[in-house]
């Protein structure tokens, strides 16, 4: 797969599903089973964070199977960005503005979903070439804040993260989000660590239904 195809596939999956999943867990005992549970339930873009020990091995395992569009999250440095891309990450996610990560992503033609909160941060993320902007923490001001941001930024892809669940995800979409981030509502850390794949698949399916 070429870099352009990788970039297109990652964003196409996120925008088509209107969701991605961020996984934060102390351990991922079976990365392929996790990817199958999520992708099979309708959330194909799976973000594994650098807060998980051994995340690069997990990225590589999922990438090699092609079971999901796997990306790296909580990317804080150029080194992490390079390592994640080398391990097969097809998109990067940051918690905030980081120029070094944006530079690595641009060099490899890999999309970066860059974290921002204020209008000034959204503008900075746009200047750095973010493929989409993660509004984090979304729980702070709720869905209405997305509508406010769409006023000055009508064409920016906004993806809320932090506090998004099956009960409010549709509201975020209705107020201007192009996709939402499913977190512990879908992938509780304890359930991931325990390998409760059927439970995770059920949660993911319920989340997807809530988007309609």
Buried (B, 14 or more C-beta within 10 A) or exposed (E): EEEEEBBBBBBEBBBEBBBBBBBBBEEBEBBBBBBBBBBBBBBBBBBBBBEBEEBBEBBBBBBEBEBBBBBBBBBBBBEBBBBBBEBBBBBBBBBBBBEBBBBBBEEBBBBBBBBBBEEEBBBBBBEBEBBBBBBBBBEEBBBEBBBEBBEEBEEBBBBBBBBBBBEBBBBBBEBBBBBBBBBBBBBBBEBBBBBBBEBBBBBBBEBBEBBE
